[in-house]
Amino acid sequence: MTTTNDVERARRDGQLFGIPLGDLGWFASLLMGTATGMAAFFLATFVAIFVLLAYQGASGHHVDFAIAYRRVGFPVGVEVMALALGYLGVQWGKRMARKKARG
């Protein structure tokens, strides 16, 4: 994207790192949104486990590591998945509206 027109087209069509998000079908949008939520769940859980491990090592208290799943990983995963599905759903809806307007 070397010109201003390419940047404007990318913003209009919904591209992220060169991936044309506006060209995805409903099933591909569903898969990508779910995969994004799952990746966020695993990343948040991973980070929370290491934070709890460091806390346990520093304080000497026994820590229930299920907290990492229940209180950190699951809420983050659900929120990211909802945001991703909402964004991709809007992109899909815009694409369908453009198709319908064209004919």
C-alpha positions as CSV (number, residue, x, y, z in Angstrom):
1,M,0.0,0.0,0.0
2,T,2.2,2.7,-1.3
3,T,-0.3,5.3,-2.3
4,T,-3.0,7.1,-0.5
5,N,-5.7,5.4,-2.6
6,D,-4.6,2.0,-1.5
7,V,-4.8,3.0,2.1
8,E,-8.3,4.5,1.6
9,R,-9.4,1.3,-0.2
10,A,-8.0,-0.9,2.5
11,R,-9.9,1.1,5.2
12,R,-13.1,1.0,3.1
13,D,-12.9,-2.7,2.2
14,G,-11.7,-3.8,5.7
15,Q,-8.2,-5.1,5.3
16,L,-6.0,-6.1,8.2
17,F,-2.3,-6.8,7.5
18,G,-3.2,-7.4,3.9
19,I,-6.0,-9.9,4.6
20,P,-9.2,-8.8,2.8
21,L,-11.7,-9.1,5.7
22,G,-14.5,-7.7,3.6
23,D,-14.2,-10.5,1.1
24,L,-14.9,-13.3,3.6
25,G,-18.1,-15.3,3.5
26,W,-20.2,-15.9,6.5
27,F,-18.7,-19.3,7.3
28,A,-15.1,-18.0,7.0
29,S,-16.0,-15.0,9.2
30,L,-17.5,-17.4,11.8
31,L,-14.4,-19.6,11.7
32,M,-12.0,-16.6,12.0
33,G,-14.0,-15.0,14.8
34,T,-14.1,-18.3,16.8
35,A,-10.4,-18.9,16.2
36,T,-9.5,-15.4,17.4
37,G,-11.5,-16.0,20.6
38,M,-9.8,-19.3,21.2
39,A,-6.4,-17.9,20.6
40,A,-7.2,-15.1,23.1
41,F,-8.4,-17.6,25.6
42,F,-5.2,-19.7,25.4
43,L,-2.9,-16.7,25.5
44,A,-4.7,-15.1,28.5
45,T,-4.7,-18.4,30.3
46,F,-1.0,-18.9,29.6
47,V,-0.1,-15.5,30.9
48,A,-2.4,-15.9,34.0
49,I,-0.8,-19.2,34.9
50,F,2.6,-17.7,34.9
51,V,1.5,-14.7,36.9
52,L,0.0,-17.0,39.5
53,L,3.1,-19.2,39.4
54,A,5.3,-16.1,40.1
55,Y,2.9,-15.0,42.9
56,Q,3.0,-18.5,44.5
57,G,6.8,-18.5,44.3
58,A,7.1,-15.0,45.8
59,S,4.5,-15.3,48.5
60,G,4.6,-19.0,49.5
61,H,0.8,-19.2,49.5
62,H,-0.9,-22.1,47.8
63,V,-2.7,-20.8,44.7
64,D,-5.6,-22.5,42.9
65,F,-4.6,-22.4,39.2
66,A,-8.2,-23.0,38.1
67,I,-8.5,-19.2,38.6
68,A,-6.5,-18.7,35.5
69,Y,-9.2,-20.5,33.4
70,R,-12.3,-19.2,35.2
71,R,-11.5,-15.6,36.0
72,V,-9.0,-14.7,33.3
73,G,-9.0,-17.0,30.3
74,F,-12.7,-17.6,29.8
75,P,-13.9,-13.9,30.1
76,V,-11.1,-12.7,27.8
77,G,-11.8,-15.4,25.2
78,V,-15.6,-14.7,25.2
79,E,-15.1,-11.0,25.0
80,V,-12.5,-11.2,22.1
81,M,-14.7,-13.7,20.3
82,A,-17.8,-11.5,20.6
83,L,-15.8,-8.4,19.3
84,A,-14.3,-10.4,16.5
85,L,-17.6,-11.9,15.4
86,G,-19.3,-8.5,15.6
87,Y,-16.6,-6.8,13.5
88,L,-16.5,-9.6,10.9
89,G,-20.3,-9.7,10.9
90,V,-20.4,-6.0,10.1
91,Q,-17.9,-6.4,7.3
92,W,-19.9,-9.3,5.8
93,G,-23.1,-7.2,6.1
94,K,-21.5,-4.2,4.3
95,R,-20.3,-6.5,1.6
96,M,-23.8,-8.0,1.1
97,A,-25.3,-4.5,1.0
98,R,-22.8,-3.5,-1.7
99,K,-23.6,-6.5,-3.7
100,K,-27.3,-5.9,-3.4
101,A,-26.9,-2.2,-4.4
102,R,-24.8,-3.1,-7.5
103,G,-27.5,-5.4,-8.8
